């Protein structure tokens, strides 16, 4: 179907995929603009990886169609493969080969000349701060280094569209931050990224738009801010400076609250929906001479959004 919109780097309509009795995807639509990150968010088994595999031409959909860079994934798989890079939660590198050898092999498979493959490998190893480990077998790399090599491997062909399937699963916080920085750098260079993740903070950090998928269906779409606003109220939290004044502070919070006031440990918290609630509360506390150690207003986390959408923790 050539009538699909080329303003999208990735455009899928009505994707359905069944494996025996299991329906992995049940009519999924996705649209990703060039140079942006779409976060595909959902619990394990929601269908995220199946969607990526269809978009990467590894699996054919049973119904629906998808285009990447304007090419139909089922009819023009060769052209699609020339545009994409794919890195998963499971390393695609050969453990017995060194970092350099892994990237050289991929470069040669992609049809680069030996000098071009060598230059590309060296440039990527430097970019991912792996030059010092370039001569070591990949099997000896730490988890974070291994994931960086994986990302480097997916970039040998200089893809315009990158699929990151749970790229930071099992990584320590520092390694996760490194991967995030790399992704931000790629997007700044105009690469389009489809990121599947179970980590809500990861989607919040990287994605301009989020699609929440559960049991093979899209249940919500929007920016992180849109999705948070769907849950509604923000939460005001107050930590009294003097524990004895908790009761009076609770009353003050009650005057601006949009729902029940909770006391959790030494913190008073309540939902608020009025944009001026925080200013009113500050004035009220000041007039009564009530000192607070901490006062904050926060939006719902994506975790809370997920809970409200799916009825389950991510």
C-alpha positions in Angstrom: 0.0 0.0 0.0 2.0 3.0 -1.3 -0.5 5.5 0.0 0.9 5.6 3.5 2.4 8.8 4.8 6.1 9.2 4.3 6.1 11.9 7.1 6.6 8.9 9.4 9.9 7.0 9.7 7.8 4.0 11.0 4.1 3.6 10.3 2.2 0.5 11.2 -1.6 -0.1 10.9 -3.6 -2.9 12.3 -0.7 -5.3 13.0 -1.9 -8.8 14.0 0.3 -11.7 14.9 -0.7 -15.1 16.2 1.5 -17.9 17.4 -0.7 -21.0 17.6 -3.4 -20.2 20.2 -1.7 -17.0 21.4 -2.5 -13.7 19.9 0.7 -11.7 20.4 -0.5 -8.6 18.6 -4.2 -7.7 18.1 -4.5 -4.7 15.8 -1.6 -2.4 16.8 -1.1 1.0 15.2 2.2 2.9 15.5 3.5 6.1 14.0 7.0 7.5 14.6 8.2 10.8 13.2 11.8 11.0 11.9 14.4 11.9 14.5 12.2 11.1 17.5 11.9 8.4 20.1 8.8 6.4 20.5 8.6 4.4 23.7 6.7 1.1 23.4 5.8 0.4 27.0 4.2 -2.7 28.5 4.6 -5.7 30.7 6.4 -8.9 29.7 4.5 -10.7 27.1 2.5 -7.6 26.0 3.7 -8.0 22.4 6.5 -5.4 22.3 9.2 -7.7 20.9 6.8 -9.2 18.4 6.1 -5.7 17.1 9.8 -5.0 16.8 10.4 -8.3 15.0 7.7 -7.4 12.4 9.2 -4.0 11.9 12.6 -5.5 11.5 11.3 -7.9 8.8 12.1 -11.0 11.0 8.5 -12.0 11.3 5.6 -11.5 8.9 2.3 -10.1 10.3 -0.9 -12.2 9.9 -2.8 -9.0 9.2 -2.2 -5.3 8.9 0.8 -3.7 7.3 3.8 -1.5 8.2 6.3 0.7 6.4 9.7 1.8 7.5 11.2 4.7 5.6 8.3 4.4 3.2 9.1 0.8 2.3 6.6 -2.0 3.1 8.2 -4.5 5.5 6.6 -7.5 3.8 7.1 -6.5 0.2 10.4 -4.6 0.4 12.2 -6.3 3.3 15.6 -5.8 1.6 15.3 -2.0 1.5 14.0 -1.9 5.1 17.0 -3.9 6.3 19.2 -1.3 4.7 17.7 1.4 6.9 17.5 -0.2 10.3 19.7 -1.3 13.2 18.5 -3.6 15.9 19.8 -4.3 19.4 18.0 -6.5 21.9 18.2 -7.4 25.5 20.2 -10.4 24.5 23.6 -9.7 23.1 24.1 -10.3 19.4 27.9 -10.3 19.5 30.2 -13.3 19.2 31.8 -13.9 22.6 34.9 -15.5 21.2 35.7 -12.6 18.9 37.3 -9.3 20.1 35.4 -6.1 20.0 37.2 -5.1 16.8 36.6 -8.4 15.1 32.9 -8.4 15.9 32.4 -5.0 14.3 34.7 -5.9 11.3 32.7 -9.0 10.6 29.5 -7.1 10.6 31.0 -4.4 8.4 32.1 -7.0 5.9 28.7 -8.7 5.9 27.2 -5.3 5.1 29.4 -5.1 2.1 32.0 -2.5 3.3 35.5 -2.9 1.9 38.1 -4.1 4.4 39.6 -0.6 5.0 36.1 0.9 5.3 35.0 -1.8 7.8 38.2 -1.3 9.8 37.7 2.5 9.9 34.1 2.2 10.9 34.9 -0.3 13.7 37.6 2.0 15.1 35.3 5.0 15.0 32.5 3.2 16.8 34.8 1.7 19.4 36.1 5.1 20.2 32.6 6.7 20.3 31.5 4.0 22.7 34.7 4.3 24.8 35.7 0.7 24.0 39.0 1.4 22.4 41.0 0.1 25.4 39.0 -3.2 25.2 39.0 -3.5 21.4 41.5 -6.4 21.4 39.8 -8.3 24.2 37.3 -11.2 23.6 33.7 -9.8 24.0 33.0 -12.7 26.4 35.4 -10.9 28.9 33.4 -7.6 28.8 31.3 -6.4 31.7 27.5 -6.1 31.2 27.7 -2.4 30.5 30.6 -2.8 28.0 28.9 -5.7 26.3 25.7 -3.6 25.8 27.8 -0.7 24.4 29.4 -3.2 21.9 25.9 -4.4 21.0 24.8 -0.9 20.3 28.0 -0.3 18.3 27.3 -3.4 16.3 23.8 -2.2 15.5 25.3 1.1 14.2 27.9 -0.3 11.8 25.5 0.2 8.8 24.8 3.8 9.9 21.0 3.1 10.3 18.5 5.9 10.1 16.0 3.9 12.2 17.1 2.0 15.3 15.1 -0.6 17.3 16.2 -0.9 20.9 14.4 -3.9 22.5 14.8 -3.5 26.2 18.3 -2.1 25.8 19.1 -1.7 29.5 17.6 -4.8 31.1 19.9 -6.2 33.7 22.3 -3.2 33.7 23.5 -1.3 36.7 22.4 2.4 37.0 25.6 3.8 35.7 25.6 1.6 32.6 22.0 2.5 32.0 22.8 6.2 32.1 25.6 5.6 29.6 23.2 3.8 27.2 20.7 6.7 27.6 23.4 9.3 26.8 24.3 7.3 23.7 20.7 7.2 22.6 20.2 10.9 23.1 23.3 11.5 21.0 21.9 9.4 18.2 18.6 11.2 18.2 20.4 14.5 18.1 22.0 13.2 14.9 18.6 12.6 13.4 18.2 8.8 14.0 14.7 7.6 14.7 14.4 5.3 17.7 11.7 2.7 18.6 12.4 1.8 22.3 10.7 -1.1 24.0 11.0 -1.1 27.7 9.4 -2.2 31.0 11.1 0.6 32.8 8.8 3.6 33.1 11.7 6.0 34.0 13.5 4.9 30.8 10.5 5.9 28.7 10.2 9.1 30.7 13.9 9.9 30.1 14.1 9.2 26.4 10.7 9.1 24.7 8.9 12.1 23.2 5.8 9.9 22.7 4.7 6.7 24.5 2.5 3.9 23.3 1.3 1.7 26.2 0.6 -1.9 25.0 -1.1 -4.7 27.0 -2.1 -8.1 25.8 -1.3 -7.2 22.3 -3.4 -4.1 22.1 -2.6 -0.3 22.4 -4.4 1.0 25.5 -3.0 4.5 25.6 -0.9 6.9 23.5 0.6 10.3 24.3 3.6 12.2 25.6 4.8 11.4 29.1 3.1 14.6 30.3 -0.2 13.7 28.5 -0.2 10.2 30.1 0.5 11.6 33.5 -2.2 14.2 33.2 -4.7 11.4 32.4 -4.3 10.1 35.9 -5.4 13.5 37.0 -4.4 15.0 40.3 -0.9 16.0 41.3 0.2 15.1 44.8 1.3 17.6 47.4 3.6 16.3 50.1 4.5 18.2 53.3 7.0 17.2 55.9 6.5 19.1 59.2 9.5 20.7 60.9 7.9 19.9 64.2 6.2 16.5 64.6 3.7 17.9 67.1 2.3 20.1 64.4 1.4 17.2 62.1 -2.3 17.4 63.0 -2.6 21.1 62.2 -0.6 20.7 59.0 -2.9 17.9 58.0 -5.9 20.3 58.4 -4.2 22.9 56.3 -3.5 20.4 53.5 -7.1 19.2 53.8 -8.3 22.7 52.9 -6.6 22.5 49.4 -6.9 18.7 48.8 -9.0 17.2 46.0 -9.2 13.9 47.9 -8.4 12.1 51.1 -5.3 13.3 53.1 -2.8 10.7 54.1 -0.1 10.6 56.7 2.7 8.3 55.8 5.5 8.2 58.4 6.1 11.9 59.1 4.9 13.1 55.7 1.4 14.5 55.0 0.2 13.9 51.4 -2.9 14.5 49.4 -4.1 14.8 45.8 -4.6 18.4 44.5 -6.2 19.5 41.2 -6.3 23.3 41.7 -3.3 24.9 40.0 -3.1 27.5 42.8 -3.2 24.9 45.6 0.4 25.1 46.5 0.4 28.9 46.8 -2.7 28.8 48.9 -1.2 26.2 51.2 2.1 28.2 51.6 0.1 31.3 52.6 -2.1 29.3 55.0 0.9 27.6 56.7 2.7 31.0 56.9 -0.4 32.7 58.5 -0.6 30.0 61.1 3.1 30.1 61.8 3.5 26.4 60.9 7.1 25.6 59.8 7.7 22.8 57.3 11.0 20.9 56.6 9.8 20.0 53.1 7.0 21.0 50.7 6.6 19.6 47.2 4.1 19.2 44.4 4.7 16.3 42.0 3.0 14.9 39.0 2.0 11.2 38.9 4.9 8.9 38.0 4.5 6.8 34.8 4.4 3.8 37.2 1.1 5.2 38.7 -0.1 5.9 35.1 0.6 2.3 34.2 -1.2 1.0 37.3 -4.3 3.1 36.5 -4.3 2.0 32.8 -3.6 -1.7 33.2 -4.7 -2.3 36.7 -1.3 -3.9 37.3 2.2 -2.8 38.2 4.6 -2.7 35.3 
